[in-house]
Amino acid sequence: MSERTLSAPETCCSTLTGDPLSVEDAQVFARIFKAIADPTRLRLVSLVASHEGNEACVCDLIDPVGLGQPTVSHHLKILVDAGVLHREKRGIWSYYSLKAETLERITTFLSVS
C-alpha cells in the first residue's frame, strides 16, 4: 500500500463538521486512527512526544512499555507507516519523532469549528 502524504492545504480546510470526507481521506484517517488506537502504540506516541526534544531512540522506549525490542520496533513501524512518527537512522539506532503535520491534521479534523 502506498503512503499518502498529508499536505498543508488539506490541513486548513477539512473539519469533522465541515464537508464530508472523501473516500481517500477517510481511508487515510482510518489508517492513522487504527495505528494509534492500540494502547501500546498510543503509549509509544506519548513517550516520544514527552521525551527530550520530542524524539526518542528505540532503546529508550523498550523498558517503559515492558516489551522486547522486536515487538516495540514492530509497533513503531506501524506508526511510521501510518504517518504518525518519523524514523531517522543514526548508526545502529533508530530515532523517532512526531510528524507534526499529521497530528495537526487530526486536530483540525476533530475540531468542531
C-alpha positions, 0 to 999 in steps of 0.5 A, a space after each residue: 500500500 502506498 503512503 499518502 502524504 498529508 499536505 498543508 492545504 488539506 490541513 486548513 480546510 477539512 473539519 469533522 463538521 465541515 464537508 464530508 470526507 472523501 473516500 481517500 481521506 477517510 481511508 487515510 484517517 482510518 489508517 492513522 486512527 487504527 495505528 494509534 488506537 492500540 494502547 501500546 502504540 498510543 503509549 509509544 506516541 506519548 513517550 516520544 512526544 514527552 521525551 527530550 526534544 520530542 524524539 526518542 531512540 528505540 532503546 529508550 522506549 523498550 523498558 517503559 512499555 515492558 516489551 522486547 525490542 522486536 515487538 516495540 520496533 514492530 509497533 513503531 513501524 506501524 506508526 511510521 507507516 501510518 504517518 504518525 512518527 518519523 524514523 531517522 537512522 543514526 548508526 545502529 539506532 533508530 530515532 523517532 519523532 512526531 510528524 507534526 503535520 499529521 497530528 495537526 491534521 487530526 486536530 483540525 479534523 476533530 475540531 468542531 469549528 
